[in-house]
């Protein structure tokens, strides 16, 4: 009894020491984030709290996002990865429990001896065996933790794919409607240039102007017309990209709303605080889960250096005749303690390699935090910049339109030549394209800011 108590105490001390020392060489990641974003007051609210179907108000865009979340192959593959890791995690947990196996066998041994004796020795058996490994040093525990972290990382990966997919669909959609608007501007301008060219031709043939004015009008018309094929190509290419994102065959068309260049977007948005990114960004949480998996792998490698205790209980029936097999039951119990004695440092090197792998994961996580904060800060700065740019482009567009109106009036009054009218029209055309692109950039900046802050997925609607 005394020996049993002593043995139990030794085992307990070994378990305690192995649990504490297994990951003693794993340093904690060093993560420092500022309290607020630059030039932004602290705010507990953030636009990332808004569900994507509320954030994106365009019904056509919402329909495309819903289709993408159902059909996109990358997202479906990420969901399948979750199922793979979920089952591997279940298998890892099952290693903690006893394993029951059974087998039926029959054999006949024939022996021919030198003196001519011929003997047969049949044997039939029906057996069952229960085996269980006592997790003395936590090897199975660390393995289970590793599988759990890998499973949780796959969940976060799927959320990150979902977040990125929503942002990519929205960005592609806004690029498409901006191209539609640009093509509309070009065609409308082309109509104006065509009418101007006809007027210049009539005035030239009537002797009211020189041929230079007519040729200049033809140049302006041809220059504008040359923009149409490239815009039509870009529209088709963008539609094909959008089709692939929503899991459809390229070549289909989409319902879409025209770009509202008069839409006034807000100058300030709630951004929350930088530390919230650690909890909200799924790609960052996936990196954290992989860091935990790497730490658990260190525990696995460390405890693999110690002995393993396995128990096996086998029972059943065994006889040389099938009809009498139930008359000869048997059973036995085996306890095995196995461990390395001398392996030339193999297991120690594997442990050191696991620690080095953890350091890589730790540094990768620290780098990911820096990149995520940079991405978010860049998104904040970009939105503020494009918002100011859009306001200036709107003023430019208004001024350019007034320039055209005044130039036409002065030309009709004979106080301005036609080349000045063409110059005013050219400036107004450029201003319209610039305004269209500025509004597009505003939408793209909002999409990127929403994604950077961790918006775009909801735990209530996770795949």
C-alpha positions as CSV (number, residue, x, y, z in Angstrom):
1,X,0.0,0.0,0.0
2,X,2.8,2.3,0.9
3,X,4.6,1.7,-2.4
4,X,1.4,2.4,-4.3
5,X,1.1,5.8,-2.5
6,X,4.7,6.6,-3.3
7,X,4.2,5.6,-6.9
8,X,1.1,7.8,-7.2
9,X,2.9,10.8,-5.7
10,X,5.8,10.4,-8.1
11,X,3.4,10.2,-11.1
12,X,1.5,13.3,-9.9
13,X,4.7,15.3,-9.6
14,X,5.8,14.2,-13.0
15,X,2.5,15.2,-14.5
16,X,2.6,18.6,-12.8
17,X,6.2,19.3,-13.9
18,X,5.6,18.2,-17.5
19,X,2.5,20.3,-17.8
20,X,4.3,23.5,-16.6
21,X,7.6,22.9,-18.5
22,X,6.3,21.6,-21.8
23,X,5.8,25.1,-23.2
24,X,8.2,27.0,-21.0
25,X,10.3,28.1,-24.0
26,X,7.2,29.5,-25.8
27,X,7.4,33.3,-25.6
28,X,4.2,35.3,-25.6
29,X,3.5,37.4,-28.6
30,X,4.3,41.1,-28.2
31,X,1.3,43.2,-29.5
32,X,1.0,46.9,-29.0
33,X,-1.7,48.9,-30.6
34,X,-2.5,52.6,-30.1
35,X,-5.6,53.6,-28.1
36,X,-7.3,55.3,-31.1
37,X,-6.8,55.8,-34.8
38,X,-5.0,58.9,-35.9
39,X,-7.0,62.1,-35.5
40,X,-10.0,60.1,-34.4
41,X,-11.7,60.4,-31.0
42,X,-12.2,57.1,-29.1
43,X,-15.6,55.6,-29.9
44,X,-17.2,52.4,-28.7
45,X,-19.2,52.1,-31.9
46,X,-17.9,51.0,-35.3
47,X,-19.4,50.6,-38.7
48,X,-18.3,47.0,-38.6
49,X,-21.2,46.4,-36.2
50,X,-23.6,47.0,-39.1
51,X,-24.8,43.8,-40.9
52,X,-23.7,43.7,-44.5
53,X,-27.3,43.6,-45.8
54,X,-27.9,46.9,-44.0
55,X,-24.6,48.4,-44.9
56,X,-25.1,47.8,-48.6
57,X,-28.4,49.3,-49.4
58,X,-28.5,48.6,-53.1
59,X,-31.0,45.6,-53.6
60,X,-29.2,44.4,-56.7
61,X,-25.9,44.4,-54.8
62,X,-27.5,42.5,-51.9
63,X,-28.9,39.9,-54.3
64,X,-25.4,39.4,-55.8
65,X,-23.8,39.0,-52.4
66,X,-26.4,36.5,-51.3
67,X,-25.8,34.4,-54.5
68,X,-22.0,34.6,-53.9
69,X,-22.4,33.4,-50.3
70,X,-24.4,30.4,-51.6
71,X,-22.4,29.5,-54.8
72,X,-18.8,30.8,-54.5
73,X,-16.4,27.8,-54.7
74,X,-13.7,29.3,-52.5
75,X,-16.2,29.8,-49.7
76,X,-17.7,26.3,-50.2
77,X,-14.2,24.9,-50.0
78,X,-13.5,26.8,-46.8
79,X,-16.7,25.3,-45.3
80,X,-15.6,21.8,-46.4
81,X,-12.3,22.5,-44.7
82,X,-14.2,23.2,-41.4
83,X,-15.9,19.8,-41.7
84,X,-12.5,18.1,-42.3
85,X,-11.0,19.7,-39.2
86,X,-14.1,19.1,-37.1
87,X,-13.8,15.4,-37.7
88,X,-10.1,15.3,-37.1
89,X,-10.7,17.1,-33.8
90,X,-13.4,14.5,-32.9
91,X,-10.9,11.7,-33.7
92,X,-8.3,13.4,-31.5
93,X,-10.8,13.6,-28.6
94,X,-11.7,9.9,-29.1
95,X,-8.0,9.0,-28.4
96,X,-8.7,9.7,-24.7
97,X,-11.2,6.9,-24.4
98,X,-10.7,3.1,-24.5
99,X,-10.7,1.3,-27.8
100,X,-12.7,-1.9,-28.2
101,X,-11.8,-4.3,-31.0
102,X,-12.9,-7.9,-31.8
103,X,-11.7,-10.6,-34.1
104,X,-12.5,-14.1,-35.2
105,X,-9.8,-16.4,-36.4
106,X,-9.3,-19.9,-37.5
107,X,-6.1,-21.7,-38.6
108,X,-4.8,-25.2,-39.1
109,X,-1.2,-26.0,-38.5
110,X,0.4,-29.1,-40.2
111,X,3.6,-30.6,-38.9
112,X,5.6,-33.4,-40.7
113,X,8.3,-34.9,-38.5
114,X,11.4,-36.8,-39.4
115,X,10.1,-40.2,-38.3
116,X,7.0,-39.8,-40.5
117,X,4.5,-38.6,-38.0
118,X,2.0,-36.3,-39.5
119,X,0.1,-34.0,-37.1
120,X,-2.5,-31.3,-37.6
121,X,-3.2,-28.7,-35.0
122,X,-6.4,-26.7,-35.7
123,X,-7.3,-23.6,-33.6
124,X,-10.4,-21.4,-33.7
125,X,-10.9,-18.4,-31.6
126,X,-13.4,-15.6,-30.8
127,X,-11.8,-12.7,-29.0
128,X,-12.5,-9.1,-27.9
129,X,-9.9,-6.6,-26.6
130,X,-10.1,-3.3,-24.8
131,X,-7.0,-1.1,-24.8
132,X,-6.5,2.3,-23.2
133,X,-3.5,4.6,-22.9
134,X,-3.1,6.4,-19.6
135,X,-2.2,10.0,-20.5
136,X,0.5,10.2,-17.9
137,X,2.4,13.2,-19.2
138,X,-0.3,15.0,-21.2
139,X,0.7,13.8,-24.7
140,X,-2.9,13.1,-25.7
141,X,-4.1,16.3,-24.0
142,X,-1.7,18.4,-26.0
143,X,-2.7,16.6,-29.2
144,X,-6.3,17.3,-28.5
145,X,-5.6,21.0,-27.9
146,X,-3.7,21.1,-31.2
147,X,-6.6,19.6,-33.1
148,X,-9.0,22.0,-31.5
149,X,-7.0,25.0,-32.4
150,X,-6.6,23.8,-36.0
151,X,-10.4,23.3,-36.1
152,X,-11.1,26.8,-34.8
153,X,-8.5,28.3,-37.2
154,X,-10.5,26.7,-40.1
155,X,-13.7,28.3,-38.8
156,X,-12.0,31.7,-38.7
157,X,-10.6,31.1,-42.2
158,X,-14.0,30.5,-43.5
159,X,-15.2,33.7,-41.9
160,X,-12.3,35.6,-43.4
161,X,-13.2,34.2,-46.9
162,X,-16.8,35.2,-46.3
163,X,-15.7,38.8,-45.3
164,X,-13.3,39.1,-48.2
165,X,-15.9,37.7,-50.7
166,X,-18.6,40.2,-49.6
167,X,-16.0,43.1,-50.1
168,X,-14.9,41.7,-53.4
169,X,-18.4,41.4,-54.8
170,X,-19.3,44.9,-53.6
171,X,-16.1,46.4,-55.1
172,X,-16.5,44.7,-58.4
173,X,-20.2,45.8,-58.5
174,X,-19.2,49.5,-57.9
175,X,-16.5,49.3,-60.6
176,X,-19.1,47.9,-63.0
177,X,-21.7,50.6,-62.3
178,X,-19.0,53.2,-62.6
179,X,-18.0,51.9,-66.0
180,X,-21.6,52.0,-67.0
181,X,-21.8,55.6,-66.0
182,X,-18.6,56.4,-67.8
183,X,-19.8,54.8,-71.0
184,X,-23.1,56.8,-70.7
185,X,-21.1,60.0,-70.3
186,X,-19.0,59.1,-73.4
187,X,-22.0,58.3,-75.5
188,X,-23.8,61.5,-74.4
189,X,-20.7,63.5,-75.2
190,X,-20.4,61.7,-78.5
191,X,-23.9,62.8,-79.5
192,X,-22.9,66.4,-78.6
193,X,-19.7,66.1,-80.6
194,X,-21.6,64.7,-83.6
195,X,-23.9,67.6,-83.6
196,X,-21.0,70.0,-83.3
197,X,-19.2,68.4,-86.1
198,X,-22.3,68.7,-88.4
199,X,-22.6,72.4,-87.5
200,X,-18.9,73.0,-88.1
201,X,-19.3,71.3,-91.5
202,X,-22.2,73.5,-92.5
203,X,-20.5,76.7,-91.3
204,X,-17.3,75.6,-93.2
205,X,-19.2,74.8,-96.4
206,X,-21.1,78.1,-96.0
207,X,-17.9,80.0,-95.9
208,X,-18.4,81.2,-92.3
209,X,-15.4,79.4,-90.8
210,X,-12.2,78.0,-92.0
211,X,-11.6,74.3,-92.5
212,X,-9.4,74.2,-89.4
213,X,-12.6,74.5,-87.2
214,X,-14.3,71.6,-89.0
215,X,-11.2,69.4,-88.8
216,X,-10.9,70.2,-85.1
217,X,-14.5,69.1,-84.5
218,X,-13.8,65.8,-86.4
219,X,-10.8,65.2,-84.2
220,X,-12.8,65.7,-81.0
221,X,-15.5,63.4,-82.3
222,X,-13.0,60.6,-83.3
223,X,-11.2,61.0,-79.9
224,X,-14.4,60.5,-78.0
225,X,-15.6,57.6,-80.2
226,X,-12.3,55.8,-79.7
227,X,-13.1,55.5,-76.0
228,X,-16.2,53.4,-76.5
229,X,-14.6,50.0,-77.5
230,X,-12.2,50.0,-74.6
231,X,-15.0,50.8,-72.1
232,X,-17.3,48.1,-73.5
233,X,-14.4,45.6,-73.2
234,X,-13.8,46.7,-69.5
235,X,-17.5,46.3,-68.8
236,X,-17.6,42.7,-70.2
237,X,-14.4,41.8,-68.3
238,X,-15.8,43.1,-65.0
239,X,-19.1,41.3,-65.6
240,X,-17.1,38.1,-66.1
241,X,-15.2,38.6,-62.9
242,X,-18.4,39.3,-61.0
243,X,-19.9,36.1,-62.5
244,X,-17.0,34.0,-61.2
245,X,-17.4,35.6,-57.8
246,X,-21.0,34.6,-57.5
247,X,-20.3,31.1,-58.9
248,X,-21.9,31.6,-62.3
249,X,-20.6,31.0,-65.8
250,X,-19.0,34.1,-67.3
251,X,-21.1,35.8,-70.0
252,X,-24.2,36.5,-68.1
253,X,-25.7,39.9,-67.4
254,X,-26.6,41.5,-64.1
255,X,-29.3,43.9,-62.9
256,X,-27.6,46.9,-61.5
257,X,-28.4,50.4,-60.4
258,X,-26.9,53.5,-62.1
259,X,-24.2,55.3,-60.2
260,X,-25.6,58.3,-58.3
261,X,-23.0,61.0,-58.7
262,X,-25.1,63.4,-56.6
263,X,-25.1,61.1,-53.5
264,X,-23.7,62.8,-50.5
265,X,-21.7,60.4,-48.3
266,X,-20.9,61.1,-44.7
267,X,-17.7,62.9,-43.8
268,X,-17.2,60.9,-40.5
269,X,-17.8,57.3,-39.6
270,X,-17.6,55.5,-36.2
271,X,-14.4,53.4,-36.3
272,X,-14.2,51.9,-32.8
273,X,-10.8,51.4,-31.2
274,X,-7.8,49.5,-32.7
275,X,-7.8,46.8,-30.0
276,X,-11.2,45.6,-31.2
277,X,-9.5,44.4,-34.3
278,X,-7.9,41.6,-32.3
279,X,-11.4,40.2,-31.6
280,X,-13.2,41.2,-34.7
281,X,-10.9,40.4,-37.6
282,X,-11.4,36.6,-38.4
283,X,-8.1,36.4,-40.3
284,X,-6.3,37.7,-37.3
285,X,-8.1,35.3,-35.0
286,X,-7.2,32.5,-37.4
287,X,-3.5,33.5,-37.0
288,X,-4.0,33.4,-33.3
289,X,-5.5,29.9,-33.4
290,X,-2.5,28.7,-35.5
291,X,-0.2,30.2,-32.8
292,X,-2.1,28.1,-30.2
293,X,-1.8,25.0,-32.4
294,X,1.9,25.6,-32.7
295,X,2.2,25.9,-28.9
296,X,0.2,22.6,-28.5
297,X,2.6,21.0,-30.9
298,X,5.5,22.0,-28.7
299,X,3.6,20.2,-25.8
300,X,3.2,17.1,-28.0
301,X,6.9,17.0,-28.9
302,X,7.9,17.6,-25.3
303,X,5.7,14.9,-23.8
304,X,6.6,12.4,-26.5
305,X,10.0,12.2,-24.8
306,X,8.5,10.4,-21.8
307,X,7.2,6.8,-21.3
308,X,3.7,5.8,-22.3
309,X,1.5,3.5,-20.2
310,X,-1.0,1.3,-22.0
311,X,-3.4,-1.3,-20.6
312,X,-5.1,-4.0,-22.6
313,X,-7.7,-6.5,-21.5
314,X,-8.4,-9.4,-23.8
315,X,-11.0,-12.1,-23.4
316,X,-12.9,-14.7,-25.4
317,X,-12.9,-18.3,-26.4
318,X,-10.3,-20.5,-28.0
319,X,-10.5,-24.3,-29.0
320,X,-9.3,-26.7,-31.6
321,X,-12.9,-27.5,-32.5
322,X,-15.6,-25.0,-33.5
323,X,-18.4,-26.9,-31.7
324,X,-16.5,-26.8,-28.4
325,X,-15.3,-23.2,-28.7
326,X,-17.7,-21.8,-26.0
327,X,-16.3,-24.4,-23.5
328,X,-12.9,-22.9,-23.3
329,X,-13.0,-19.3,-22.3
330,X,-9.8,-17.4,-21.5
331,X,-8.7,-13.8,-20.6
332,X,-5.6,-11.9,-19.8
333,X,-4.5,-8.4,-18.8
334,X,-1.4,-6.6,-20.1
335,X,0.1,-3.4,-18.8
336,X,2.9,-1.9,-20.9
337,X,5.2,1.0,-20.1
338,X,7.3,1.9,-23.1
339,X,9.6,4.8,-23.5
340,X,12.8,5.8,-25.3
341,X,16.1,4.9,-23.6
342,X,18.6,6.1,-26.2
343,X,17.6,7.6,-29.5
344,X,20.7,9.8,-30.4
345,X,18.7,13.0,-29.5
346,X,16.0,12.4,-32.1
347,X,13.1,13.4,-29.9
348,X,14.9,16.3,-28.3
349,X,15.6,17.7,-31.8
350,X,12.0,17.3,-32.7
351,X,11.1,19.3,-29.6
352,X,13.5,22.0,-30.5
353,X,12.1,22.1,-34.0
354,X,8.6,22.5,-32.6
355,X,9.8,25.4,-30.5
356,X,11.3,27.0,-33.6
357,X,8.0,26.4,-35.5
358,X,6.2,28.1,-32.6
359,X,8.5,31.1,-32.8
360,X,7.7,31.4,-36.6
361,X,4.0,31.3,-35.8
362,X,4.5,33.9,-33.0
363,X,6.4,36.3,-35.3
364,X,3.9,35.6,-38.1
365,X,1.0,36.6,-35.7
366,X,2.8,39.8,-34.6
367,X,3.4,40.7,-38.2
368,X,-0.2,40.0,-39.0
369,X,-1.3,42.4,-36.3
370,X,0.9,45.1,-37.7
371,X,-0.4,44.5,-41.2
372,X,-4.0,44.5,-40.1
373,X,-3.5,47.8,-38.3
374,X,-1.7,49.3,-41.3
375,X,-4.5,48.1,-43.6
376,X,-7.1,49.7,-41.3
377,X,-5.2,53.0,-40.9
378,X,-4.7,53.2,-44.7
379,X,-8.4,52.6,-45.2
380,X,-9.3,55.4,-42.8
381,X,-6.8,57.8,-44.5
382,X,-8.0,56.8,-48.0
383,X,-11.6,57.3,-47.3
384,X,-11.0,60.8,-45.9
385,X,-8.8,61.6,-48.9
386,X,-11.3,60.4,-51.6
387,X,-14.1,62.1,-49.8
388,X,-12.4,65.5,-50.0
389,X,-11.4,64.7,-53.6
390,X,-15.0,63.9,-54.5
391,X,-16.2,67.2,-53.1
392,X,-13.6,69.1,-55.1
393,X,-14.5,67.1,-58.2
394,X,-18.1,68.1,-57.8
395,X,-17.2,71.7,-57.6
396,X,-15.0,71.3,-60.7
397,X,-17.8,69.6,-62.6
398,X,-20.3,72.4,-61.8
399,X,-17.7,75.1,-62.8
400,X,-16.9,73.2,-66.1
401,X,-20.6,73.1,-67.0
402,X,-21.0,76.8,-66.4
403,X,-17.8,77.3,-68.6
404,X,-19.5,75.4,-71.4
405,X,-22.7,77.3,-71.1
406,X,-20.9,80.7,-71.1
407,X,-18.7,79.7,-74.0
408,X,-21.7,78.7,-76.2
409,X,-23.4,82.0,-75.4
410,X,-20.3,84.0,-76.3
411,X,-19.7,81.9,-79.5
412,X,-23.3,82.5,-80.6
413,X,-22.8,86.2,-79.9
414,X,-19.6,86.2,-82.1
415,X,-17.3,87.2,-79.3
416,X,-15.6,83.7,-79.0
417,X,-14.3,81.3,-81.6
418,X,-15.3,77.7,-81.9
419,X,-12.0,76.3,-80.6
420,X,-12.7,77.9,-77.3
421,X,-16.1,76.1,-77.2
422,X,-14.4,72.8,-77.9
423,X,-11.9,73.4,-75.1
424,X,-14.8,74.1,-72.7
425,X,-16.6,71.0,-73.8
426,X,-13.4,69.0,-73.4
427,X,-12.9,70.3,-69.9
428,X,-16.5,69.5,-68.9
429,X,-16.1,66.0,-70.4
430,X,-13.0,65.4,-68.3
431,X,-14.7,66.8,-65.2
432,X,-17.7,64.4,-65.6
433,X,-15.3,61.4,-65.9
434,X,-13.3,62.6,-63.0
435,X,-16.5,63.0,-60.9
436,X,-17.7,59.5,-61.9
437,X,-14.4,58.0,-60.9
438,X,-14.3,60.0,-57.6
439,X,-17.8,58.7,-56.6
440,X,-16.6,55.2,-57.5
441,X,-13.5,55.6,-55.4
442,X,-15.7,56.8,-52.5
443,X,-17.7,53.6,-52.6
444,X,-14.6,51.4,-53.0
445,X,-13.0,53.2,-50.0
446,X,-16.1,52.6,-47.9
447,X,-16.1,48.9,-48.9
448,X,-12.4,48.6,-47.9
449,X,-12.9,50.5,-44.7
450,X,-15.8,48.2,-43.7
451,X,-13.8,45.1,-44.5
452,X,-10.7,46.4,-42.7
453,X,-12.6,47.0,-39.5
454,X,-13.9,43.4,-39.6
455,X,-17.3,44.0,-41.1
456,X,-18.9,41.6,-43.5
457,X,-19.8,38.5,-41.5
458,X,-22.2,37.8,-38.7
459,X,-21.9,35.0,-36.1
460,X,-25.7,34.5,-36.5
461,X,-25.4,33.7,-40.1
462,X,-22.1,31.9,-40.2
463,X,-21.7,29.1,-42.8
